[in-house]
Amino acid sequence: MRAARARGALVVVAASAALALLPAAPASAHNYVVATTPAEGSTVTEQPGDVSLTTNDALLDFGESTVLQVVGPDGRHYETACAAVDGATAQVGAELGPAGAYTVVWQVVSTDGHPISGEFGFDWQPAAGQPVGAGADTPPCGDSSGDDGAAPIEPPDESAPTPSVVPLGDVLWIGGGALALLAAALVTWLLIRRRSGD
């Protein structure tokens, strides 16, 4: 009877330890956009100075991996510098040109190490006296491949296998949980042996 109870206790302890490991499993999800400046679909009447997007989590910055291209109704580029990352926000200086619809084509690196890309648009209707930019045929920092051409940014191939990036903290949690499970099983086994010998 005592041995049966001890075995039941072992099962309970092992199950509890296994459940404790579940929160330690690494969560891998791409960042997503929570805000843009100018806002998607808005009408702008004054030079914004900067064009930006903000995601739900910090972005990674690897040289030319962050790209924001501000393309006017004439197909010219109106970003005036290279894109920069500040926490969860990617931004680029811009001086808009002729009135009309503008498209911001962007690419950033998500906190899980995967590149994400997309675009958003707004309408530019400059108020009287607003300066306008001349624009350029090519982006000032090239495209995401580092070339000087004005080729559009291609979205990443989601079907292609990509290596998983597991944060060090998750590895430590998993390792610690596994050790706790092993220790609990060892203690329970010792108790079973001791009671069986009584």
C-alpha positions in Angstrom: 0.0 0.0 0.0 2.8 2.4 0.9 4.6 1.6 -2.3 1.5 2.3 -4.3 1.0 5.7 -2.6 4.7 6.5 -3.2 4.4 5.7 -6.8 1.3 7.9 -7.0 3.2 10.7 -5.4 6.0 10.3 -8.0 3.5 10.7 -10.8 2.0 13.8 -9.2 5.5 15.4 -8.7 6.6 14.6 -12.2 3.4 16.0 -13.8 3.7 19.2 -11.7 7.3 19.6 -12.7 6.4 19.1 -16.4 3.6 21.7 -16.2 6.1 24.1 -14.6 8.2 23.8 -17.7 5.5 24.9 -20.1 5.8 28.7 -19.6 9.5 28.4 -20.3 9.0 27.3 -23.9 10.3 30.1 -26.2 7.6 32.2 -27.9 8.6 32.9 -31.4 6.4 35.5 -33.1 7.1 38.3 -35.7 6.7 41.9 -34.7 3.7 43.7 -36.1 3.1 47.3 -36.8 1.1 49.3 -34.2 1.4 52.8 -35.6 2.8 54.8 -38.5 3.7 58.5 -39.0 2.0 59.8 -41.1 -1.0 57.6 -40.2 -2.1 55.1 -42.8 -4.6 56.7 -45.2 -4.2 60.2 -43.6 -3.9 63.5 -45.5 -0.8 65.5 -44.6 -0.6 69.3 -45.2 2.8 70.1 -43.6 6.2 68.5 -44.1 6.4 65.6 -41.6 10.2 65.8 -41.3 10.4 62.1 -40.5 8.4 59.1 -41.7 8.3 56.2 -39.2 6.6 53.0 -38.1 6.4 51.5 -34.6 6.0 47.8 -33.9 4.8 46.0 -30.8 8.4 45.0 -29.7 12.0 46.2 -30.1 13.5 45.9 -33.6 17.0 44.6 -34.5 19.3 46.7 -36.5 22.0 45.1 -38.7 23.5 47.8 -40.9 21.3 48.1 -44.0 18.7 45.7 -42.8 16.3 48.5 -41.9 14.9 50.3 -45.0 12.1 52.9 -45.4 11.6 54.2 -48.9 9.2 57.1 -49.4 7.9 57.0 -53.0 5.9 59.9 -54.4 3.2 60.0 -57.1 6.0 60.6 -59.7 7.8 57.4 -58.7 10.7 59.4 -57.2 12.2 58.9 -53.7 11.7 61.5 -51.0 13.5 60.0 -48.1 16.6 62.1 -47.4 18.7 59.7 -45.3 19.2 56.2 -44.2 16.6 54.6 -42.0 17.4 54.3 -38.3 16.1 52.1 -35.5 15.2 53.4 -32.0 13.8 50.6 -29.9 10.5 49.6 -31.5 10.5 52.4 -34.0 12.1 52.7 -37.4 12.3 56.1 -39.0 13.8 58.1 -41.9 14.0 61.7 -42.7 11.8 62.8 -45.6 11.0 66.0 -47.6 7.9 65.4 -49.7 7.6 66.7 -53.2 4.5 67.2 -55.4 1.0 66.7 -54.0 -0.5 63.3 -54.3 -0.4 59.8 -53.0 2.8 58.6 -51.3 3.8 55.1 -50.4 6.2 54.0 -47.7 7.8 50.7 -48.5 9.5 49.3 -45.5 11.6 46.4 -44.2 12.8 45.8 -40.6 14.1 42.9 -38.6 11.8 41.5 -36.0 12.9 40.8 -32.5 12.9 37.0 -33.3 15.5 37.7 -36.0 13.2 37.4 -39.0 12.9 40.2 -41.6 9.4 41.6 -42.0 8.3 44.0 -44.7 5.2 45.8 -46.0 4.0 49.3 -47.1 1.6 52.0 -46.0 0.3 55.1 -47.8 -0.8 58.6 -47.1 -1.9 61.7 -49.2 0.2 64.8 -49.3 -1.7 68.1 -49.9 0.8 70.8 -49.0 -0.7 74.0 -47.4 0.2 77.3 -49.0 3.8 78.2 -48.4 5.0 74.7 -47.6 8.4 73.8 -49.1 8.6 70.8 -51.4 11.5 68.5 -52.1 12.9 67.6 -55.5 13.2 63.9 -54.8 15.7 61.5 -56.4 15.5 58.7 -59.0 17.2 56.3 -56.6 17.0 55.8 -52.8 19.9 57.5 -50.9 20.8 54.3 -49.2 20.0 51.7 -51.9 17.6 48.9 -51.4 17.7 46.2 -48.8 20.4 44.3 -50.7 22.8 47.2 -50.5 22.6 48.0 -54.2 22.3 51.6 -55.5 19.3 50.8 -57.7 15.7 51.7 -56.9 14.4 48.1 -57.0 11.5 47.5 -54.7 12.0 45.6 -51.5 10.8 42.1 -51.8 8.9 40.5 -48.9 10.7 37.6 -47.3 9.8 34.1 -48.5 7.7 32.7 -45.6 7.9 29.2 -47.1 11.6 29.0 -46.9 13.0 27.4 -43.7 14.6 29.9 -41.3 16.7 29.1 -38.2 15.0 29.5 -34.9 16.5 32.1 -32.6 16.1 31.0 -29.0 17.0 33.6 -26.4 19.6 32.6 -23.8 17.1 33.3 -21.0 14.7 30.7 -22.4 17.5 28.1 -22.6 18.4 28.8 -18.9 14.7 28.4 -17.9 14.4 25.1 -19.7 17.6 23.8 -18.3 16.7 24.8 -14.8 13.2 23.3 -15.1 14.8 20.0 -16.4 17.1 19.9 -13.4 14.2 20.6 -11.0 12.3 17.7 -12.6 15.2 15.4 -12.3 15.8 16.3 -8.6 12.1 15.8 -7.8 12.1 12.4 -9.4 15.3 11.4 -7.5 13.9 12.5 -4.1 10.7 10.6 -4.7 12.6 7.5 -5.8 14.7 7.6 -2.6 11.5 8.0 -0.5 10.0 4.9 -2.2 13.1 2.9 -1.5 13.2 4.0 2.1 9.6 3.1 2.7 9.9 -0.2 0.9 12.7 -1.1 3.3 10.6 -0.4 6.4 
